Amino acid sequence: MLRWTVTFIILAIVAGIFGFGGIAAGAASIAKILFFIFLVLFIISLISGRSRV
């Protein structure tokens, strides 16, 4: 999932360079959503991993 976030960030940067503002904003918002989902899943896995040990 982190790989998709990086992909959408790069897409947003490239679209921003070429002047496609709507595409860049859309890709940046998708990347932000995926990053927060990754962050929540990572924290949940850390918490659940510690309770089993």
PDB file of N, CA, C and O in Angstrom:
ATOM      1  N   MET A   1       0.828  -1.186   0.000  1.00  0.00           N
ATOM      2  CA  MET A   1       0.000   0.000   0.000  1.00  0.00           C
ATOM      3  C   MET A   1       0.873   1.251   0.000  1.00  0.00           C
ATOM      4  O   MET A   1       0.516   2.266  -0.599  1.00  0.00           O
ATOM      5  N   LEU A   2       1.995   1.175   0.661  1.00  0.00           N
ATOM      6  CA  LEU A   2       2.908   2.314   0.659  1.00  0.00           C
ATOM      7  C   LEU A   2       3.457   2.557  -0.748  1.00  0.00           C
ATOM      8  O   LEU A   2       3.739   3.699  -1.112  1.00  0.00           O
ATOM      9  N   ARG A   3       3.609   1.513  -1.523  1.00  0.00           N
ATOM     10  CA  ARG A   3       4.072   1.657  -2.909  1.00  0.00           C
ATOM     11  C   ARG A   3       3.056   2.439  -3.739  1.00  0.00           C
ATOM     12  O   ARG A   3       3.441   3.253  -4.578  1.00  0.00           O
ATOM     13  N   TRP A   4       1.749   2.197  -3.512  1.00  0.00           N
ATOM     14  CA  TRP A   4       0.712   2.948  -4.224  1.00  0.00           C
ATOM     15  C   TRP A   4       0.745   4.423  -3.837  1.00  0.00           C
ATOM     16  O   TRP A   4       0.527   5.299  -4.673  1.00  0.00           O
ATOM     17  N   THR A   5       1.020   4.686  -2.557  1.00  0.00           N
ATOM     18  CA  THR A   5       1.110   6.069  -2.102  1.00  0.00           C
ATOM     19  C   THR A   5       2.224   6.798  -2.822  1.00  0.00           C
ATOM     20  O   THR A   5       2.038   7.923  -3.285  1.00  0.00           O
ATOM     21  N   VAL A   6       3.374   6.168  -2.919  1.00  0.00           N
ATOM     22  CA  VAL A   6       4.512   6.782  -3.616  1.00  0.00           C
ATOM     23  C   VAL A   6       4.182   6.978  -5.093  1.00  0.00           C
ATOM     24  O   VAL A   6       4.554   7.994  -5.681  1.00  0.00           O
ATOM     25  N   THR A   7       3.493   6.024  -5.690  1.00  0.00           N
ATOM     26  CA  THR A   7       3.111   6.139  -7.101  1.00  0.00           C
ATOM     27  C   THR A   7       2.203   7.339  -7.326  1.00  0.00           C
ATOM     28  O   THR A   7       2.401   8.095  -8.278  1.00  0.00           O
ATOM     29  N   PHE A   8       1.209   7.524  -6.461  1.00  0.00           N
ATOM     30  CA  PHE A   8       0.294   8.648  -6.631  1.00  0.00           C
ATOM     31  C   PHE A   8       0.966   9.982  -6.319  1.00  0.00           C
ATOM     32  O   PHE A   8       0.614  11.000  -6.914  1.00  0.00           O
ATOM     33  N   ILE A   9       1.928   9.992  -5.395  1.00  0.00           N
ATOM     34  CA  ILE A   9       2.684  11.224  -5.124  1.00  0.00           C
ATOM     35  C   ILE A   9       3.488  11.622  -6.357  1.00  0.00           C
ATOM     36  O   ILE A   9       3.502  12.792  -6.740  1.00  0.00           O
ATOM     37  N   ILE A  10       4.153  10.654  -6.978  1.00  0.00           N
ATOM     38  CA  ILE A  10       4.942  10.941  -8.181  1.00  0.00           C
ATOM     39  C   ILE A  10       4.034  11.397  -9.312  1.00  0.00           C
ATOM     40  O   ILE A  10       4.377  12.320 -10.051  1.00  0.00           O
ATOM     41  N   LEU A  11       2.871  10.754  -9.455  1.00  0.00           N
ATOM     42  CA  LEU A  11       1.903  11.163 -10.464  1.00  0.00           C
ATOM     43  C   LEU A  11       1.429  12.596 -10.222  1.00  0.00           C
ATOM     44  O   LEU A  11       1.277  13.366 -11.171  1.00  0.00           O
ATOM     45  N   ALA A  12       1.196  12.956  -8.965  1.00  0.00           N
ATOM     46  CA  ALA A  12       0.769  14.311  -8.637  1.00  0.00           C
ATOM     47  C   ALA A  12       1.852  15.332  -8.958  1.00  0.00           C
ATOM     48  O   ALA A  12       1.553  16.421  -9.448  1.00  0.00           O
ATOM     49  N   ILE A  13       3.100  14.990  -8.686  1.00  0.00           N
ATOM     50  CA  ILE A  13       4.201  15.908  -8.974  1.00  0.00           C
ATOM     51  C   ILE A  13       4.364  16.109 -10.475  1.00  0.00           C
ATOM     52  O   ILE A  13       4.530  17.235 -10.943  1.00  0.00           O
ATOM     53  N   VAL A  14       4.315  15.015 -11.223  1.00  0.00           N
ATOM     54  CA  VAL A  14       4.454  15.114 -12.679  1.00  0.00           C
ATOM     55  C   VAL A  14       3.288  15.895 -13.279  1.00  0.00           C
ATOM     56  O   VAL A  14       3.491  16.734 -14.156  1.00  0.00           O
ATOM     57  N   ALA A  15       2.069  15.623 -12.812  1.00  0.00           N
ATOM     58  CA  ALA A  15       0.908  16.350 -13.325  1.00  0.00           C
ATOM     59  C   ALA A  15       0.978  17.826 -12.945  1.00  0.00           C
ATOM     60  O   ALA A  15       0.567  18.691 -13.718  1.00  0.00           O
ATOM     61  N   GLY A  16       1.492  18.107 -11.771  1.00  0.00           N
ATOM     62  CA  GLY A  16       1.648  19.499 -11.360  1.00  0.00           C
ATOM     63  C   GLY A  16       2.676  20.235 -12.202  1.00  0.00           C
ATOM     64  O   GLY A  16       2.500  21.417 -12.498  1.00  0.00           O
ATOM     65  N   ILE A  17       3.743  19.555 -12.591  1.00  0.00           N
ATOM     66  CA  ILE A  17       4.770  20.167 -13.433  1.00  0.00           C
ATOM     67  C   ILE A  17       4.206  20.516 -14.798  1.00  0.00           C
ATOM     68  O   ILE A  17       4.516  21.571 -15.351  1.00  0.00           O
ATOM     69  N   PHE A  18       3.382  19.638 -15.343  1.00  0.00           N
ATOM     70  CA  PHE A  18       2.812  19.877 -16.663  1.00  0.00           C
ATOM     71  C   PHE A  18       1.569  20.767 -16.625  1.00  0.00           C
ATOM     72  O   PHE A  18       1.016  21.098 -17.673  1.00  0.00           O
ATOM     73  N   GLY A  19       1.128  21.153 -15.438  1.00  0.00           N
ATOM     74  CA  GLY A  19       0.040  22.105 -15.327  1.00  0.00           C
ATOM     75  C   GLY A  19      -1.351  21.513 -15.272  1.00  0.00           C
ATOM     76  O   GLY A  19      -2.330  22.232 -15.469  1.00  0.00           O
ATOM     77  N   PHE A  20      -1.466  20.239 -15.014  1.00  0.00           N
ATOM     78  CA  PHE A  20      -2.782  19.611 -14.886  1.00  0.00           C
ATOM     79  C   PHE A  20      -3.188  19.670 -13.420  1.00  0.00           C
ATOM     80  O   PHE A  20      -2.996  18.703 -12.682  1.00  0.00           O
ATOM     81  N   GLY A  21      -3.744  20.791 -12.997  1.00  0.00           N
ATOM     82  CA  GLY A  21      -4.046  21.019 -11.583  1.00  0.00           C
ATOM     83  C   GLY A  21      -5.057  20.056 -11.009  1.00  0.00           C
ATOM     84  O   GLY A  21      -4.888  19.579  -9.887  1.00  0.00           O
ATOM     85  N   GLY A  22      -6.114  19.756 -11.762  1.00  0.00           N
ATOM     86  CA  GLY A  22      -7.146  18.849 -11.255  1.00  0.00           C
ATOM     87  C   GLY A  22      -6.637  17.440 -11.067  1.00  0.00           C
ATOM     88  O   GLY A  22      -6.967  16.776 -10.085  1.00  0.00           O
ATOM     89  N   ILE A  23      -5.833  16.985 -12.009  1.00  0.00           N
ATOM     90  CA  ILE A  23      -5.272  15.631 -11.912  1.00  0.00           C
ATOM     91  C   ILE A  23      -4.287  15.558 -10.742  1.00  0.00           C
ATOM     92  O   ILE A  23      -4.260  14.576 -10.001  1.00  0.00           O
ATOM     93  N   ALA A  24      -3.478  16.613 -10.587  1.00  0.00           N
ATOM     94  CA  ALA A  24      -2.501  16.628  -9.502  1.00  0.00           C
ATOM     95  C   ALA A  24      -3.195  16.644  -8.142  1.00  0.00           C
ATOM     96  O   ALA A  24      -2.759  15.963  -7.214  1.00  0.00           O
ATOM     97  N   ALA A  25      -4.258  17.408  -8.023  1.00  0.00           N
ATOM     98  CA  ALA A  25      -4.979  17.456  -6.750  1.00  0.00           C
ATOM     99  C   ALA A  25      -5.636  16.116  -6.441  1.00  0.00           C
ATOM    100  O   ALA A  25      -5.640  15.666  -5.295  1.00  0.00           O
ATOM    101  N   GLY A  26      -6.190  15.485  -7.470  1.00  0.00           N
ATOM    102  CA  GLY A  26      -6.813  14.179  -7.263  1.00  0.00           C
ATOM    103  C   GLY A  26      -5.810  13.119  -6.851  1.00  0.00           C
ATOM    104  O   GLY A  26      -6.061  12.338  -5.933  1.00  0.00           O
ATOM    105  N   ALA A  27      -4.678  13.093  -7.530  1.00  0.00           N
ATOM    106  CA  ALA A  27      -3.648  12.101  -7.193  1.00  0.00           C
ATOM    107  C   ALA A  27      -3.067  12.363  -5.810  1.00  0.00           C
ATOM    108  O   ALA A  27      -2.772  11.421  -5.074  1.00  0.00           O
ATOM    109  N   ALA A  28      -2.902  13.618  -5.456  1.00  0.00           N
ATOM    110  CA  ALA A  28      -2.368  13.943  -4.129  1.00  0.00           C
ATOM    111  C   ALA A  28      -3.349  13.547  -3.034  1.00  0.00           C
ATOM    112  O   ALA A  28      -2.937  13.062  -1.981  1.00  0.00           O
ATOM    113  N   SER A  29      -4.642  13.748  -3.271  1.00  0.00           N
ATOM    114  CA  SER A  29      -5.616  13.363  -2.246  1.00  0.00           C
ATOM    115  C   SER A  29      -5.694  11.845  -2.103  1.00  0.00           C
ATOM    116  O   SER A  29      -5.850  11.339  -0.991  1.00  0.00           O
ATOM    117  N   ILE A  30      -5.587  11.117  -3.205  1.00  0.00           N
ATOM    118  CA  ILE A  30      -5.572   9.648  -3.130  1.00  0.00           C
ATOM    119  C   ILE A  30      -4.333   9.179  -2.382  1.00  0.00           C
ATOM    120  O   ILE A  30      -4.412   8.263  -1.563  1.00  0.00           O
ATOM    121  N   ALA A  31      -3.197   9.796  -2.656  1.00  0.00           N
ATOM    122  CA  ALA A  31      -1.963   9.417  -1.965  1.00  0.00           C
ATOM    123  C   ALA A  31      -2.069   9.697  -0.475  1.00  0.00           C
ATOM    124  O   ALA A  31      -1.589   8.910   0.341  1.00  0.00           O
ATOM    125  N   LYS A  32      -2.693  10.812  -0.115  1.00  0.00           N
ATOM    126  CA  LYS A  32      -2.841  11.149   1.299  1.00  0.00           C
ATOM    127  C   LYS A  32      -3.748  10.145   1.999  1.00  0.00           C
ATOM    128  O   LYS A  32      -3.448   9.719   3.114  1.00  0.00           O
ATOM    129  N   ILE A  33      -4.841   9.764   1.369  1.00  0.00           N
ATOM    130  CA  ILE A  33      -5.765   8.789   1.955  1.00  0.00           C
ATOM    131  C   ILE A  33      -5.075   7.436   2.128  1.00  0.00           C
ATOM    132  O   ILE A  33      -5.200   6.801   3.175  1.00  0.00           O
ATOM    133  N   LEU A  34      -4.354   6.999   1.105  1.00  0.00           N
ATOM    134  CA  LEU A  34      -3.655   5.709   1.198  1.00  0.00           C
ATOM    135  C   LEU A  34      -2.582   5.729   2.273  1.00  0.00           C
ATOM    136  O   LEU A  34      -2.367   4.729   2.958  1.00  0.00           O
ATOM    137  N   PHE A  35      -1.901   6.876   2.426  1.00  0.00           N
ATOM    138  CA  PHE A  35      -0.875   6.973   3.450  1.00  0.00           C
ATOM    139  C   PHE A  35      -1.482   6.854   4.843  1.00  0.00           C
ATOM    140  O   PHE A  35      -0.925   6.170   5.702  1.00  0.00           O
ATOM    141  N   PHE A  36      -2.619   7.512   5.077  1.00  0.00           N
ATOM    142  CA  PHE A  36      -3.239   7.429   6.390  1.00  0.00           C
ATOM    143  C   PHE A  36      -3.790   6.033   6.666  1.00  0.00           C
ATOM    144  O   PHE A  36      -3.741   5.567   7.804  1.00  0.00           O
ATOM    145  N   ILE A  37      -4.311   5.365   5.649  1.00  0.00           N
ATOM    146  CA  ILE A  37      -4.754   3.985   5.830  1.00  0.00           C
ATOM    147  C   ILE A  37      -3.567   3.094   6.183  1.00  0.00           C
ATOM    148  O   ILE A  37      -3.665   2.246   7.070  1.00  0.00           O
ATOM    149  N   PHE A  38      -2.441   3.288   5.484  1.00  0.00           N
ATOM    150  CA  PHE A  38      -1.231   2.524   5.784  1.00  0.00           C
ATOM    151  C   PHE A  38      -0.776   2.790   7.212  1.00  0.00           C
ATOM    152  O   PHE A  38      -0.383   1.867   7.926  1.00  0.00           O
ATOM    153  N   LEU A  39      -0.828   4.055   7.629  1.00  0.00           N
ATOM    154  CA  LEU A  39      -0.381   4.418   8.972  1.00  0.00           C
ATOM    155  C   LEU A  39      -1.256   3.765  10.042  1.00  0.00           C
ATOM    156  O   LEU A  39      -0.738   3.256  11.036  1.00  0.00           O
ATOM    157  N   VAL A  40      -2.564   3.775   9.851  1.00  0.00           N
ATOM    158  CA  VAL A  40      -3.480   3.153  10.813  1.00  0.00           C
ATOM    159  C   VAL A  40      -3.249   1.645  10.875  1.00  0.00           C
ATOM    160  O   VAL A  40      -3.198   1.073  11.964  1.00  0.00           O
ATOM    161  N   LEU A  41      -3.110   0.999   9.728  1.00  0.00           N
ATOM    162  CA  LEU A  41      -2.866  -0.445   9.717  1.00  0.00           C
ATOM    163  C   LEU A  41      -1.528  -0.792  10.361  1.00  0.00           C
ATOM    164  O   LEU A  41      -1.408  -1.819  11.028  1.00  0.00           O
ATOM    165  N   PHE A  42      -0.532   0.052  10.166  1.00  0.00           N
ATOM    166  CA  PHE A  42       0.777  -0.173  10.776  1.00  0.00           C
ATOM    167  C   PHE A  42       0.692  -0.077  12.295  1.00  0.00           C
ATOM    168  O   PHE A  42       1.263  -0.904  13.006  1.00  0.00           O
ATOM    169  N   ILE A  43      -0.020   0.933  12.792  1.00  0.00           N
ATOM    170  CA  ILE A  43      -0.167   1.089  14.243  1.00  0.00           C
ATOM    171  C   ILE A  43      -0.956  -0.076  14.831  1.00  0.00           C
ATOM    172  O   ILE A  43      -0.612  -0.580  15.900  1.00  0.00           O
ATOM    173  N   ILE A  44      -2.003  -0.505  14.146  1.00  0.00           N
ATOM    174  CA  ILE A  44      -2.783  -1.651  14.618  1.00  0.00           C
ATOM    175  C   ILE A  44      -1.932  -2.913  14.662  1.00  0.00           C
ATOM    176  O   ILE A  44      -2.041  -3.708  15.596  1.00  0.00           O
ATOM    177  N   SER A  45      -1.084  -3.097  13.652  1.00  0.00           N
ATOM    178  CA  SER A  45      -0.225  -4.287  13.649  1.00  0.00           C
ATOM    179  C   SER A  45       0.829  -4.217  14.749  1.00  0.00           C
ATOM    180  O   SER A  45       1.209  -5.248  15.304  1.00  0.00           O
ATOM    181  N   LEU A  46       1.301  -3.023  15.070  1.00  0.00           N
ATOM    182  CA  LEU A  46       2.244  -2.897  16.181  1.00  0.00           C
ATOM    183  C   LEU A  46       1.573  -3.231  17.511  1.00  0.00           C
ATOM    184  O   LEU A  46       2.150  -3.932  18.342  1.00  0.00           O
ATOM    185  N   ILE A  47       0.373  -2.734  17.707  1.00  0.00           N
ATOM    186  CA  ILE A  47      -0.339  -2.971  18.958  1.00  0.00           C
ATOM    187  C   ILE A  47      -0.701  -4.452  19.091  1.00  0.00           C
ATOM    188  O   ILE A  47      -0.516  -5.040  20.157  1.00  0.00           O
ATOM    189  N   SER A  48      -1.202  -5.043  18.043  1.00  0.00           N
ATOM    190  CA  SER A  48      -1.591  -6.455  18.117  1.00  0.00           C
ATOM    191  C   SER A  48      -0.388  -7.363  18.205  1.00  0.00           C
ATOM    192  O   SER A  48      -0.486  -8.452  18.772  1.00  0.00           O
ATOM    193  N   GLY A  49       0.734  -6.958  17.670  1.00  0.00           N
ATOM    194  CA  GLY A  49       1.947  -7.762  17.733  1.00  0.00           C
ATOM    195  C   GLY A  49       2.542  -7.784  19.131  1.00  0.00           C
ATOM    196  O   GLY A  49       3.100  -8.797  19.551  1.00  0.00           O
ATOM    197  N   ARG A  50       2.429  -6.685  19.851  1.00  0.00           N
ATOM    198  CA  ARG A  50       2.979  -6.613  21.207  1.00  0.00           C
ATOM    199  C   ARG A  50       2.152  -7.407  22.203  1.00  0.00           C
ATOM    200  O   ARG A  50       2.701  -7.957  23.158  1.00  0.00           O
ATOM    201  N   SER A  51       0.848  -7.476  21.999  1.00  0.00           N
ATOM    202  CA  SER A  51       0.015  -8.171  22.976  1.00  0.00           C
ATOM    203  C   SER A  51       0.224  -9.686  22.907  1.00  0.00           C
ATOM    204  O   SER A  51      -0.024 -10.375  23.896  1.00  0.00           O
ATOM    205  N   ARG A  52       0.661 -10.209  21.796  1.00  0.00           N
ATOM    206  CA  ARG A  52       0.877 -11.662  21.659  1.00  0.00           C
ATOM    207  C   ARG A  52       2.193 -12.103  22.282  1.00  0.00           C
ATOM    208  O   ARG A  52       2.338 -13.275  22.628  1.00  0.00           O
ATOM    209  N   VAL A  53       3.139 -11.215  22.431  1.00  0.00           N
ATOM    210  CA  VAL A  53       4.471 -11.584  22.928  1.00  0.00           C
ATOM    211  C   VAL A  53       4.502 -11.717  24.393  1.00  0.00           C
ATOM    212  O   VAL A  53       5.549 -12.022  24.963  1.00  0.00           O
TER     213      VAL A  53
END
